Amino acid sequence: MLASTDILDHVMDHAWPGAETLFGVRFTWMSSAIATMILVGVALAVLLPMLARRHARLGIESLSGQVIEVVILFVRDQIAVPALGPKRAYAFLPFLLTMFVFVLAMNLVGLLPLQPLTNWLTDGRYPVGHTPTSLITVCAALAGTALLVIFFTGCVHAVRHSKLPAWAAVPLAPGLWFLNLSPSIPGVTGMLLKVPLAILESIGVVAKCFSLMIRLFANMVAGHILLAVLMMFIITTLETTVTTAMDATIENNIVAFYVGPVCVAGSVLVDLMELLVAGLQAYILTFLTAMFLGLYGEPAH
């Protein structure tokens, strides 16, 4: 933030030149946040297999092996098992691990001064480093992925537990999962309320995944906005001090000497808080996804 000439650079995404239209339609297909997300994905795809092979060769004696052990055990014991149970946790552990590590990496990369550096190297044309999870579209894609996994898991469960033959149950899987969302109520009342209750539960599935998007987006943007405001205070007070010092007709104003240090200290504390929020939001998103998988992936249980 301090390295950027514009405090809003850390809050707003910036499209690359010529990447704002696609087939004549206004659509940003490459920007600072999108490039950062691709960079994080490629880095993880290259780095994690290397660390896994090193862990398989050296075990937990290496630092990388210890890091891998901590991450895997944390996601398994603190997210997958409590939300899904010990029997089903391992089936979804690869998906939950991927989501946790990917979201955590995207959150953390936004704390690095990559965007000011790439702005300087490319003359501001091809910035990289904006936090991807501070874009509503990226958060929507993550929530949509969770919704698709819930839907397909529910369909597979509905087919496996259906009394229909497989050739008939597979094409009817979405409908079977939809009906399974309704709680089991005996008698005629249960038959009459089955579809209305299933509709309400399906709306609840979409609403819960929508809340995943809003929660991640709001928490990641809030920290960046707070940092921008603190930096604005510092820059404004410095400009005022310099202006009054250079003009003999204006009474000298030393407000920067007591406002500036307070804002700098506040920005450091906010950065530390963002570091905590980066890990916390990755945990919350992954845990809630696992919990919704347990609720709606196999609703009969």
Secondary structure in CASP SS format (residue, H / E / C, confidence):
PFRMAT SS
TARGET T0000
AUTHOR 0000-0000-0000
METHOD secondary structure of the structure
MODEL  1
M C 1.00
L C 1.00
A C 1.00
S C 1.00
T C 1.00
D C 1.00
I H 1.00
L H 1.00
D H 1.00
H H 1.00
V C 1.00
M C 1.00
D C 1.00
H C 1.00
A E 1.00
W C 1.00
P C 1.00
G C 1.00
A C 1.00
E C 1.00
T E 1.00
L E 1.00
F C 1.00
G C 1.00
V E 1.00
R E 1.00
F C 1.00
T C 1.00
W C 1.00
M C 1.00
S E 1.00
S H 1.00
A H 1.00
I H 1.00
A H 1.00
T H 1.00
M H 1.00
I H 1.00
L H 1.00
V H 1.00
G H 1.00
V H 1.00
A H 1.00
L H 1.00
A H 1.00
V H 1.00
L H 1.00
L H 1.00
P H 1.00
M H 1.00
L H 1.00
A H 1.00
R H 1.00
R H 1.00
H H 1.00
A H 1.00
R H 1.00
L H 1.00
G H 1.00
I H 1.00
E H 1.00
S C 1.00
L H 1.00
S H 1.00
G H 1.00
Q H 1.00
V H 1.00
I H 1.00
E H 1.00
V H 1.00
V H 1.00
I H 1.00
L H 1.00
F H 1.00
V H 1.00
R H 1.00
D H 1.00
Q H 1.00
I H 1.00
A H 1.00
V H 1.00
P H 1.00
A H 1.00
L H 1.00
G C 1.00
P H 1.00
K H 1.00
R H 1.00
A H 1.00
Y H 1.00
A H 1.00
F H 1.00
L H 1.00
P H 1.00
F H 1.00
L H 1.00
L H 1.00
T H 1.00
M H 1.00
F H 1.00
V H 1.00
F H 1.00
V H 1.00
L H 1.00
A H 1.00
M H 1.00
N H 1.00
L H 1.00
V H 1.00
G C 1.00
L C 1.00
L C 1.00
P C 1.00
L H 1.00
Q H 1.00
P H 1.00
L H 1.00
T H 1.00
N H 1.00
W H 1.00
L H 1.00
T C 1.00
D C 1.00
G C 1.00
R C 1.00
Y C 1.00
P C 1.00
V C 1.00
G C 1.00
H C 1.00
T C 1.00
P H 1.00
T H 1.00
S H 1.00
L C 1.00
I H 1.00
T H 1.00
V H 1.00
C H 1.00
A H 1.00
A H 1.00
L H 1.00
A H 1.00
G H 1.00
T H 1.00
A H 1.00
L H 1.00
L H 1.00
V H 1.00
I H 1.00
F H 1.00
F H 1.00
T H 1.00
G H 1.00
C H 1.00
V H 1.00
H H 1.00
A H 1.00
V H 1.00
R H 1.00
H C 1.00
S C 1.00
K C 1.00
L C 1.00
P C 1.00
A H 1.00
W H 1.00
A H 1.00
A H 1.00
V C 1.00
P C 1.00
L C 1.00
A H 1.00
P H 1.00
G H 1.00
L H 1.00
W H 1.00
F H 1.00
L H 1.00
N H 1.00
L C 1.00
S C 1.00
P C 1.00
S C 1.00
I C 1.00
P C 1.00
G H 1.00
V H 1.00
T H 1.00
G H 1.00
M H 1.00
L H 1.00
L H 1.00
K H 1.00
V H 1.00
P H 1.00
L H 1.00
A H 1.00
I H 1.00
L H 1.00
E H 1.00
S H 1.00
I H 1.00
G H 1.00
V H 1.00
V H 1.00
A H 1.00
K H 1.00
C H 1.00
F H 1.00
S H 1.00
L H 1.00
M H 1.00
I H 1.00
R H 1.00
L H 1.00
F H 1.00
A H 1.00
N H 1.00
M H 1.00
V H 1.00
A H 1.00
G H 1.00
H H 1.00
I H 1.00
L H 1.00
L H 1.00
A H 1.00
V H 1.00
L H 1.00
M H 1.00
M H 1.00
F H 1.00
I H 1.00
I H 1.00
T H 1.00
T H 1.00
L H 1.00
E H 1.00
T H 1.00
T H 1.00
V H 1.00
T H 1.00
T H 1.00
A H 1.00
M H 1.00
D C 1.00
A C 1.00
T C 1.00
I C 1.00
E C 1.00
N C 1.00
N C 1.00
I C 1.00
V C 1.00
A H 1.00
F H 1.00
Y H 1.00
V H 1.00
G H 1.00
P H 1.00
V H 1.00
C H 1.00
V H 1.00
A H 1.00
G H 1.00
S H 1.00
V H 1.00
L H 1.00
V H 1.00
D H 1.00
L H 1.00
M H 1.00
E H 1.00
L H 1.00
L H 1.00
V H 1.00
A H 1.00
G H 1.00
L H 1.00
Q H 1.00
A H 1.00
Y H 1.00
I H 1.00
L H 1.00
T H 1.00
F H 1.00
L H 1.00
T H 1.00
A H 1.00
M H 1.00
F H 1.00
L H 1.00
G H 1.00
L H 1.00
Y H 1.00
G H 1.00
E C 1.00
P C 1.00
A C 1.00
H C 1.00
END
